[in-house]
Amino acid sequence: MTEPFILQARNFYEQQAHNRRMTLVIMSGFVLLFGAIGLGIDYFYLGVFEEGFVLPPVSTIAVVMSIAFAVGCFNGGSSLVLKSTEAVQADPIHPENQRLLNIVREISLASGLPVPRVYIIPDDDPNAFATGKNPDTSSLAVTRGLLNVLDRDELQGVVAHEMSHIRNYDIRLMTTVAAFVGIIVLLSDVMVRGLRFGGLSKGRRSKSGGSLGALLFILWIIVMIFAPLITRIMAMMISRKREYLADASAAELTRNPIALANALSKLENASAPTKSIKQGVAHLCVVDPAGKSFNEKEGFWAELFSTHPPMQKRIMYLKSMAYQKSG
């Protein structure tokens, strides 16, 4: 029972600074990955360096484009995420939406944060996520199913959880990662298709470095093929570490850890996946949109490919905050 409390040893100011640094690290890694793929094309396919060093055209274009992508994802990633879920802004004319808007304003006041824009996702499976560049530009989205399943206290707990992600600047880091995962998946797919349709033999002919060149070529191919998997695993690892902290911060904001524990229990029992939320942005959600069947799996591989920590552990830690036994 020590993991969440170890995470709390870093206060939210330190957490914000850490997330800002991590965002820069991930953006830099994204640019380097694009540059490495472009360099491979220049070296193995175009033979750019055979006559000495020249400015590699594909690498240069790749780096420039990746920087533009990075800036675009940083500034507009949240709108892309919301658009992918078909979310619409909450209309206060509906009683359920008004209840949600009132709760968001309450938690915003308690946390000292600006009121985020609130969206409704037309999906009957209960789920929620927050996104944005910073608290001033943040958005909070919940599914229609979440409003139907949870009572007011439970909904308050989920909103507080997502507002904690906003307060800790998790949203900046996770939104950037979500956008990068999508771009890298697209890039890798294009490159692998190019290799499949005749590029591989040309690449073999253009190598002149003997065994070292062959090794570098193999490593380059592996990077292209496994880049989407590696980026997704990174996103999952980053997400899992932040869920416990967001749960604890939500309990602090509401002074009612049992409400969030009850909400998570209801969400765990929702067997259907959240179809409106793609797996590329699953790490943003309060629970994995893949559904209960995936979340019940245990072991090293299940945890490696899971975007969230085990639900029963989260519930147990929340109940321990209220001095209740789980079960």
C-alpha positions as CSV (number, residue, x, y, z in Angstrom):
1,M,0.0,0.0,0.0
2,T,2.9,2.3,-0.4
3,E,2.9,3.2,-4.1
4,P,0.3,6.0,-4.0
5,F,1.8,7.6,-1.0
6,I,5.2,7.5,-2.5
7,L,3.8,9.4,-5.4
8,Q,2.3,12.0,-3.1
9,A,5.7,12.8,-1.7
10,R,6.1,15.1,-4.7
11,N,3.7,18.1,-4.1
12,F,1.6,19.4,-7.0
13,Y,4.0,22.3,-7.7
14,E,6.8,19.8,-8.1
15,Q,4.5,17.6,-10.2
16,Q,3.7,20.5,-12.5
17,A,7.4,21.2,-13.0
18,H,8.1,17.5,-13.6
19,N,5.3,17.3,-16.2
20,R,6.6,20.4,-18.0
21,R,10.1,18.9,-18.2
22,M,8.6,15.6,-19.4
23,T,6.6,17.3,-22.2
24,L,9.8,18.9,-23.5
25,V,11.7,15.6,-23.3
26,I,8.9,13.8,-25.2
27,M,8.7,16.5,-27.9
28,S,12.5,16.4,-28.3
29,G,12.3,12.6,-28.6
30,F,9.6,12.9,-31.2
31,V,11.8,15.2,-33.3
32,L,14.8,12.9,-33.0
33,L,12.7,9.9,-34.0
34,F,11.5,11.7,-37.1
35,G,15.1,12.8,-37.9
36,A,16.4,9.2,-37.5
37,I,13.7,7.8,-39.9
38,G,14.6,10.5,-42.4
39,L,18.3,9.9,-42.0
40,G,17.7,6.2,-42.8
41,I,16.0,7.1,-46.0
42,D,18.8,9.4,-47.0
43,Y,21.5,6.9,-46.2
44,F,20.0,3.6,-47.2
45,Y,17.8,4.6,-50.1
46,L,19.2,7.8,-51.6
47,G,22.9,7.2,-50.9
48,V,23.2,10.8,-49.9
49,F,26.5,10.3,-48.0
50,E,28.3,8.2,-50.6
51,E,30.2,11.2,-52.1
52,G,30.9,12.8,-48.7
53,F,28.8,14.8,-46.3
54,V,26.0,16.9,-47.8
55,L,22.8,18.3,-46.3
56,P,20.5,15.3,-46.2
57,P,17.2,16.4,-47.8
58,V,14.7,13.9,-46.3
59,S,16.2,14.2,-42.8
60,T,16.0,18.0,-43.0
61,I,12.4,17.9,-44.1
62,A,11.5,15.3,-41.4
63,V,13.0,17.5,-38.7
64,V,11.3,20.6,-39.9
65,M,8.0,18.8,-40.2
66,S,8.3,17.1,-36.8
67,I,9.0,20.5,-35.1
68,A,5.9,21.9,-36.8
69,F,3.9,18.8,-35.7
70,A,5.2,19.2,-32.2
71,V,4.2,22.8,-32.0
72,G,0.8,22.0,-33.6
73,C,0.2,19.1,-31.1
74,F,1.2,21.3,-28.2
75,N,-1.1,24.1,-29.1
76,G,-4.0,22.2,-30.8
77,G,-3.8,18.6,-29.5
78,S,-6.8,18.9,-27.3
79,S,-9.1,20.0,-30.1
80,L,-8.0,16.9,-32.1
81,V,-8.7,14.6,-29.2
82,L,-12.2,16.1,-28.6
83,K,-13.0,15.9,-32.3
84,S,-12.0,12.3,-32.4
85,T,-14.6,11.5,-29.7
86,E,-17.4,13.6,-31.4
87,A,-17.7,15.5,-28.2
88,V,-20.2,18.5,-28.1
89,Q,-20.1,21.3,-25.6
90,A,-22.5,20.8,-22.7
91,D,-25.8,22.6,-23.0
92,P,-27.0,23.9,-19.6
93,I,-30.7,23.6,-20.8
94,H,-30.6,19.9,-20.0
95,P,-30.9,19.1,-16.3
96,E,-28.2,16.4,-16.4
97,N,-25.8,18.8,-18.1
98,Q,-26.6,21.5,-15.6
99,R,-25.8,19.2,-12.7
100,L,-22.5,18.4,-14.3
101,L,-21.7,22.1,-14.9
102,N,-22.6,23.0,-11.3
103,I,-20.2,20.3,-10.0
104,V,-17.4,21.4,-12.3
105,R,-17.8,25.0,-11.0
106,E,-17.7,23.7,-7.4
107,I,-14.5,21.7,-7.9
108,S,-12.9,24.6,-9.8
109,L,-13.5,26.8,-6.9
110,A,-12.2,24.2,-4.4
111,S,-9.0,23.7,-6.5
112,G,-8.4,27.3,-7.3
113,L,-8.5,26.6,-11.1
114,P,-10.3,28.3,-13.9
115,V,-13.5,26.6,-15.0
116,P,-12.7,24.3,-17.9
117,R,-14.9,24.0,-21.0
118,V,-17.2,21.0,-20.5
119,Y,-18.1,18.5,-23.3
120,I,-20.5,15.6,-23.6
121,I,-19.5,12.5,-25.6
122,P,-22.5,10.7,-27.1
123,D,-21.6,7.2,-25.7
124,D,-23.6,5.1,-23.3
125,D,-20.5,3.6,-21.6
126,P,-19.4,5.6,-18.6
127,N,-16.0,7.4,-18.9
128,A,-14.4,10.8,-18.7
129,F,-11.2,12.6,-19.5
130,A,-9.5,16.0,-19.4
131,T,-7.3,17.6,-22.0
132,G,-5.7,20.9,-22.8
133,K,-2.4,22.8,-22.8
134,N,-2.8,24.4,-19.4
135,P,-5.5,25.1,-16.9
136,D,-6.6,28.2,-18.8
137,T,-7.3,26.3,-22.0
138,S,-8.4,23.0,-20.4
139,S,-11.5,21.0,-21.4
140,L,-13.3,18.2,-19.5
141,A,-15.3,15.6,-21.4
142,V,-17.7,13.0,-19.9
143,T,-19.8,10.4,-21.7
144,R,-23.5,10.4,-21.7
145,G,-23.3,7.1,-19.9
146,L,-21.4,8.6,-17.0
147,L,-24.1,11.1,-16.3
148,N,-26.7,8.3,-16.3
149,V,-24.8,5.9,-14.0
150,L,-23.4,8.1,-11.3
151,D,-25.1,9.9,-8.5
152,R,-24.1,13.5,-7.6
153,D,-21.3,12.6,-5.1
154,E,-19.8,10.0,-7.4
155,L,-19.9,12.4,-10.3
156,Q,-18.2,14.9,-8.1
157,G,-15.4,12.4,-7.4
158,V,-14.8,11.7,-11.1
159,V,-14.8,15.5,-11.9
160,A,-12.3,16.1,-9.1
161,H,-10.1,13.3,-10.4
162,E,-10.0,15.0,-13.9
163,M,-9.5,18.4,-12.3
164,S,-6.5,17.0,-10.5
165,H,-5.0,16.0,-13.8
166,I,-5.5,19.6,-14.9
167,R,-4.0,21.0,-11.7
168,N,-1.0,18.8,-12.0
169,Y,-0.4,19.6,-15.7
170,D,-0.9,16.0,-16.6
171,I,-3.2,17.2,-19.4
172,R,-0.4,18.9,-21.2
173,L,1.9,15.9,-21.1
174,M,-0.8,13.3,-21.9
175,T,-2.5,15.3,-24.7
176,T,0.9,15.8,-26.3
177,V,1.7,12.1,-26.0
178,A,-1.8,11.2,-27.4
179,A,-1.2,13.4,-30.5
180,F,2.3,12.0,-31.0
181,V,1.1,8.4,-30.8
182,G,-1.4,9.0,-33.6
183,I,1.2,10.7,-35.9
184,I,3.9,8.0,-35.3
185,V,1.4,5.3,-36.0
186,L,0.5,7.0,-39.3
187,L,4.2,7.5,-40.2
188,S,5.2,4.0,-39.4
189,D,2.3,2.6,-41.4
190,V,3.3,4.7,-44.5
191,M,7.0,3.7,-44.2
192,V,6.3,-0.1,-43.7
193,R,4.0,0.0,-46.8
194,G,6.8,1.7,-48.7
195,L,9.1,-1.1,-47.7
196,R,6.5,-3.7,-48.7
197,F,6.1,-2.4,-52.2
198,G,9.7,-2.7,-53.5
199,G,11.7,-0.3,-51.3
200,L,13.5,-3.0,-49.4
201,S,15.6,-4.3,-52.3
202,K,16.7,-0.8,-53.2
203,G,17.6,-0.1,-49.6
204,R,19.8,-3.2,-49.6
205,R,21.6,-2.1,-52.7
206,S,22.4,1.3,-51.3
207,K,24.2,0.0,-48.3
208,S,27.9,0.1,-48.5
209,G,29.0,-0.3,-44.9
210,G,29.3,-4.0,-44.8
211,S,28.2,-5.7,-41.6
212,L,27.9,-2.5,-39.7
213,G,25.7,-1.0,-42.4
214,A,23.5,-4.2,-42.4
215,L,23.2,-3.9,-38.6
216,L,22.2,-0.2,-38.8
217,F,19.7,-1.1,-41.5
218,I,18.1,-3.8,-39.4
219,L,17.9,-1.4,-36.4
220,W,16.3,1.3,-38.6
221,I,13.7,-1.2,-39.8
222,I,13.0,-2.3,-36.2
223,V,12.6,1.3,-35.1
224,M,10.0,2.0,-37.9
225,I,8.0,-1.2,-37.2
226,F,8.0,-1.0,-33.4
227,A,7.8,2.8,-33.0
228,P,4.0,2.8,-32.5
229,L,4.2,0.0,-30.0
230,I,7.0,1.7,-28.1
231,T,5.2,5.1,-28.0
232,R,2.0,3.4,-26.8
233,I,3.8,1.6,-24.0
234,M,5.4,4.9,-22.9
235,A,2.0,6.5,-22.9
236,M,0.6,3.7,-20.8
237,M,3.5,3.8,-18.3
238,I,3.1,7.6,-17.9
239,S,-0.6,7.3,-17.4
240,R,-0.5,4.6,-14.8
241,K,1.8,6.6,-12.5
242,R,-0.5,9.5,-12.6
243,E,-3.8,7.8,-11.8
244,Y,-3.0,7.1,-8.2
245,L,-2.0,10.7,-7.6
246,A,-5.1,12.0,-9.3
247,D,-7.3,9.7,-7.1
248,A,-5.6,11.0,-4.0
249,S,-5.9,14.6,-5.1
250,A,-9.6,14.1,-5.9
251,A,-10.1,12.7,-2.3
252,E,-8.3,15.8,-1.0
253,L,-10.6,18.2,-3.0
254,T,-13.9,16.5,-2.2
255,R,-13.0,15.2,1.3
256,N,-15.0,12.1,0.2
257,P,-12.7,9.3,-1.1
258,I,-15.6,6.8,-0.8
259,A,-17.6,8.6,-3.5
260,L,-14.8,8.2,-6.0
261,A,-14.3,4.6,-4.9
262,N,-18.0,3.9,-5.5
263,A,-17.8,5.6,-8.9
264,L,-14.8,3.5,-10.0
265,S,-16.6,0.4,-8.8
266,K,-19.6,1.2,-11.1
267,L,-17.3,2.0,-14.0
268,E,-15.4,-1.3,-13.5
269,N,-18.7,-3.2,-13.7
270,A,-19.6,-1.5,-17.0
271,S,-18.7,-4.4,-19.4
272,A,-19.0,-2.6,-22.7
273,P,-16.0,-0.7,-24.2
274,T,-16.3,3.1,-24.8
275,K,-16.5,3.0,-28.6
276,S,-16.3,6.7,-29.0
277,I,-12.9,6.9,-27.4
278,K,-10.1,5.4,-29.5
279,Q,-7.3,3.4,-27.8
280,G,-4.7,6.0,-28.8
281,V,-6.2,8.4,-26.2
282,A,-7.1,5.7,-23.6
283,H,-4.4,7.0,-21.2
284,L,-6.4,10.3,-20.8
285,C,-9.5,8.6,-19.4
286,V,-10.5,7.9,-15.9
287,V,-10.9,4.2,-16.7
288,D,-9.6,2.2,-19.7
289,P,-12.1,2.5,-22.5
290,A,-11.2,-1.1,-23.7
291,G,-13.7,-2.4,-21.1
292,K,-13.8,-4.6,-18.0
293,S,-12.5,-7.8,-19.7
294,F,-9.2,-6.2,-20.4
295,N,-8.9,-4.5,-17.0
296,E,-9.4,-7.8,-15.1
297,K,-6.2,-9.3,-16.6
298,E,-3.2,-9.5,-14.2
299,G,0.5,-10.2,-14.5
300,F,3.5,-8.5,-16.1
301,W,2.3,-8.4,-19.7
302,A,-1.2,-7.2,-18.7
303,E,0.3,-4.4,-16.7
304,L,2.7,-3.5,-19.4
305,F,-0.1,-3.0,-22.0
306,S,-2.6,-1.5,-19.6
307,T,-3.2,2.2,-19.6
308,H,-4.4,2.2,-16.0
309,P,-3.4,0.5,-12.7
310,P,-5.7,-2.4,-11.5
311,M,-9.1,-1.0,-10.5
312,Q,-9.3,-3.0,-7.3
313,K,-6.0,-1.4,-6.1
314,R,-7.3,2.1,-6.8
315,I,-10.5,1.3,-4.9
316,M,-8.6,-0.3,-2.0
317,Y,-6.4,2.8,-1.6
318,L,-9.3,5.2,-1.7
319,K,-11.2,3.1,0.9
320,S,-8.0,3.1,3.1
321,M,-8.1,6.9,3.0
322,A,-11.6,6.7,4.6
323,Y,-10.3,3.9,7.0
324,Q,-12.5,1.3,5.4
325,K,-11.6,-2.2,4.4
326,S,-12.0,-3.2,0.8
327,G,-14.0,-6.1,-0.2
